[in-house]
Amino acid sequence: MYIELFLLDNALMDWIILRLAAALRGRRLAGWHTAMGCILGALYALLAVYWQPAGSLPGKAAFGCALALAFSPKGFKDYALCVVCLFGAAFAVGGLAFALALATGGRMEKGAIWSGLPLRTALCIALLASFLPRMARSILRRRQQGCARLEIEHRGACYRLEALIDSGSSLFDPLSGLPVIVAYLPALSAEASLPIPAQTLGGGGILYALRPQRVYLDGARINAVLAFSPEPLQRAQALVPPAALPIATGERSL
């Protein structure tokens, strides 16, 4: 076995464990903390090969407690939780590796696991899969934030936007009393002529709006005024105030 491949295998394993532990603890690890943890983990594995006490149960426990410092814990309680998450991640990854070995025709002999799938291949697959939770969390986070599909029909054209329910928005049209949706839609902004007073963190200002012929939010028709942002919005293509929701307006889905 080439020493560099042995170090790479253990570094990849430590990367997976650290990422899973960080997800369990609900925080992000700094990139250089992760890199240092992987390097130290690979060197520890090499030490354990040549120095038996390092590979013993107390030695592994001591290294795990030391590796938990990569999370920069704040206080003893936080450190203890980091240690628990780290060992939990290590047990989970080890169990999955064992299951994968058995599923690919492997066996356990004299305390060693023999797998039909190369360890490096399994680790690379697991490393790629470890990025999937971020995608899932992002989708769930967007749903929790109140993402919705906004459809605007005006003069024979239909526009579909990804909207965000903005609980901090209370814009309304002073003439009609209707709630105001703010969107970045250059295709219609030139037709806007209705001034809407708006208050932002940068101070007061005026947004220009129009009354679309039809507005749908997740398939439900709503009554609202559409104001236009001169710049792209950061979190979505449109911001919908709670007052414009179908429940608030009394509209029904079509």
Secondary structure as the mmCIF struct_conf table of DSSP 4:
data_model
#
loop_
_struct_conf.conf_type_id
_struct_conf.id
_struct_conf.beg_label_comp_id
_struct_conf.beg_label_asym_id
_struct_conf.beg_label_seq_id
_struct_conf.end_label_comp_id
_struct_conf.end_label_asym_id
_struct_conf.end_label_seq_id
HELX_RH_AL_P HELX_RH_AL_P1 ILE A 3 ARG A 25
TURN_TY1_P TURN_TY1_P1 GLY A 26 GLY A 26
HELX_LH_PP_P HELX_LH_PP_P1 ARG A 28 ALA A 30
HELX_RH_AL_P HELX_RH_AL_P2 GLY A 31 TYR A 50
HELX_RH_3T_P HELX_RH_3T_P1 GLN A 52 GLY A 55
BEND BEND1 SER A 56 SER A 56
HELX_RH_AL_P HELX_RH_AL_P3 LEU A 57 LEU A 67
HELX_RH_3T_P HELX_RH_3T_P2 ALA A 68 PHE A 71
BEND BEND2 GLY A 75 GLY A 75
HELX_RH_AL_P HELX_RH_AL_P4 PHE A 76 ALA A 103
TURN_TY1_P TURN_TY1_P2 THR A 104 GLY A 105
STRN STRN1 ARG A 107 GLU A 109
TURN_TY1_P TURN_TY1_P3 LYS A 110 GLY A 111
STRN STRN2 ALA A 112 TRP A 114
BEND BEND3 GLY A 116 LEU A 117
HELX_RH_AL_P HELX_RH_AL_P5 LEU A 119 ALA A 129
TURN_TY1_P TURN_TY1_P4 SER A 130 PHE A 131
HELX_RH_AL_P HELX_RH_AL_P6 LEU A 132 GLN A 144
TURN_TY1_P TURN_TY1_P5 GLN A 145 GLY A 146
STRN STRN3 CYS A 147 HIS A 154
TURN_TY1_P TURN_TY1_P6 ARG A 155 GLY A 156
STRN STRN4 ALA A 157 ILE A 165
TURN_TY1_P TURN_TY1_P7 SER A 167 GLY A 168
STRN STRN5 PHE A 172 PHE A 172
TURN_TY1_P TURN_TY1_P8 PRO A 174 SER A 176
STRN STRN6 PRO A 179 PRO A 179
STRN STRN7 VAL A 180 ALA A 183
HELX_RH_AL_P HELX_RH_AL_P7 PRO A 186 SER A 189
TURN_TY1_P TURN_TY1_P9 ALA A 190 GLU A 191
STRN STRN8 LEU A 194 THR A 200
TURN_TY1_P TURN_TY1_P10 LEU A 201 GLY A 202
STRN STRN9 GLY A 203 LEU A 210
BEND BEND4 GLN A 213 GLN A 213
STRN STRN10 ARG A 214 LEU A 217
TURN_TY1_P TURN_TY1_P11 ASP A 218 GLY A 219
STRN STRN11 ALA A 220 ILE A 222
STRN STRN12 VAL A 225 PHE A 228
BEND BEND5 PRO A 230 GLU A 231
BEND BEND6 GLN A 234 ARG A 235
BEND BEND7 GLN A 237 GLN A 237
STRN STRN13 ALA A 238 VAL A 240
HELX_RH_3T_P HELX_RH_3T_P3 PRO A 242 ALA A 244
BEND BEND8 LEU A 245 LEU A 245
HELX_RH_AL_P HELX_RH_AL_P8 PRO A 246 THR A 249
TURN_TY1_P TURN_TY1_P12 GLY A 250 GLY A 250
STRN STRN14 SER A 253 SER A 253
#
